[in-house]
Amino acid sequence: MAVTIDRRTTGEHAPSPPARLSLTPGTARGLLDGAWWPRSRDLSRELPALAERLDHSWGRVTRVTVNPAFWPVIPRKVPVTGHTVHVGWFTNEQDPHKLLVFSSPADRLDLLIIPPETDPAAAARLMSAATTPGGLLTASRLMENERAADDATESRDREEEWETEGGTAPPPAGNPTGPPRSARGT
């Protein structure tokens, strides 16, 4: 995938609503420290709200890194109230569903990035799973699990709809269809 780097640093964006962010409670470190659910794939627009929220609760955000797989444009710098956040990217080294956030005291947060188009119920499940203290699932594994659960739900819903519209579920394996053999005269 081609990566577009936006070398401009502008403050001409309209203010964003507060970041949808959930952090792991306590000090039990896991593979993820929380989850972020941006409203779009525009990092220039989304990162200021995230950085401002973290600046107040965690420490001044100085740098973030992403995998460019889901971001059409990656700005080099993003203005945030009172400072600038530097943005970097890694194609092979970083999970595409993870955002790394660094603060001035040299702390790091690993956040699951929930795609903006995610259904609110699925986003709530992902936020909960990503903030489990001591969690051992990677960002990509959480996304795969959610996708598999969603596929299973869709399949079950299609089967239920088919049956309510007059379809018949196939017989269980090993059970012949039709009358029992003794009724057929064999």
N, C-alpha and C positions, 0 to 999 in steps of 0.2 A: 504494500500500500504506500502510495506517495504521501509524504508528510508536508504540510504547508506550514511554514514558520512565519508568523506575523511579527516583524521586527519593530513595529510601531508601539509606543506606549502612550495611550490616550486615556483621558478621563471623560470622554464624551458619551459614555453609556448611561442610560437611565438607571436609577438605583434598582437593585434587585430585591425581591422579597427575602425575608430571613431564610437562611440555609436550612434544609431539612437534613438534620444531622442527629445521629444517636451514637453515644460513646459508651464503651464498656465500663460498668461501675466498678469501683474498688481498684485494687492493684494486681489482681490475678491476670497476668499477661497471657494472651493467646496468640494465634497467628494474625488475628485482626484486632484492632482497637476500637472498631465501630463501623458505621456505615454512613454514606452520604448519598442522598437522592437528589441530584440536580434537576432543574426544571427544563433544561435544554442541553445541547451539546456544544454550547458556546462558552468556552473557558473564560474568555474575557469578561463575559457577563456573570458567570456563575461563581468564579473564584473570589471576587471581593466579598460577597455575603458569607462564604465559608470562612475566609480568613478573618473577617471582622468578628464572627461568632467565636472562633477559636482564640483570637487575640485576647478576648475578655476572660475566657475560662481556662486556657491552657498555656498561653504564652504567645508572644509575637511571632506570627508565621513569616518566615523569611524565604522559603523555597518549597516548591512542590514538584513532583515528577509524575508523569503518566505514561502509559503505553499509547501510542497514537492510533491504535486499531479502531477506536470509537470516537475520535475527536478529529473533525475535518480540518480545523485550524488550531495550531498551538502557538499562542503568543509567547514571546521570550520573557516579557515582563508584564505584570498586571498591577495597576495602581490600586492601592487600598488606602483607606483613610489614614493619613500620617506616614505611610511608607509604601514600598514597592515589593511585590512578591515575584521572585524569579521562578520561571517555569522551565523544566527540562523534560526530556522524554527518552525512553529506552524501549526499543522494539522487542528484542529477544529476552532481555534480562528482567523485565517487569511484567507481572500478571496483568493482562489487559483489563481486568475488572477491579484493579486496585489503584488507589491514589496514595502516594507517599507524601506526607506533610512534615516539614522540618521547622523547628522554632529556633529562636536566637539562643536559648540556653542549650542547644544541641540535642534536643529531644526529637523523637520521631514518632509519628502516628501512621499506622497502616490502615487505610479505610477501604471497605468494600464500596465500589461505585455501583449504585443501582441505576440501570438505564432510565432516562427520563420518561420513556413511554410505558414503563411498568405499571400494571394495574395496582391501585392502592392496597388491596388486600395482600397481593404478592409482595409489595414493597414492605409492608408491615412485618410479614413473615421473615423476609430477608434482613430487615433491621434487627429484629429480635435474635435471629440466628448469629448475626455478625457481632452482637454485643454480649454473647454468652461468655462469662468469665472463664478463662482457660481454654477457649474454643480451639480445636485442632483442625478445622477445615479451612482450606484456602479460599480466596475470593472466587476463583473459577469453579471450585467444587461446590460452593454454595449456590452459584448460578446454575450449574448443571443439575443439582438436586431440585431446585425450584422448577426448572424446565421439565424435568422428568415427572414431578408431581403434577404440574400443569397439564402435561400430555396425558397422564393417566386419568385426570379429571375430565378432560375433553373426550377421551375415548369412552369413559363410563357414561357421560352425558349423551354422546351420540348413540350409544347402545340403548339407553333408556328412551330416548326420543324415537328411535326406530321401533322399539317394542310398543310404545304407546300409539304409534301410527299404523299398527296392524301387522308389523313384522313379527316373526317368531324367532326366538333365540335358538341357535342350533342345539341339538341334543348333546348331553355330556358324552365325552369320548367313551366308546365301548358299549353304548346303548343303541340298539338298532331302532330305526324309525318304523312306524307301523304297528300292527297288532302283534302280540307275542307269537312265537313260532307255533305253539300248540293250537292257536286259533286259526292258523293258516293251513292246518292239516298236514303238517310235516313232522 
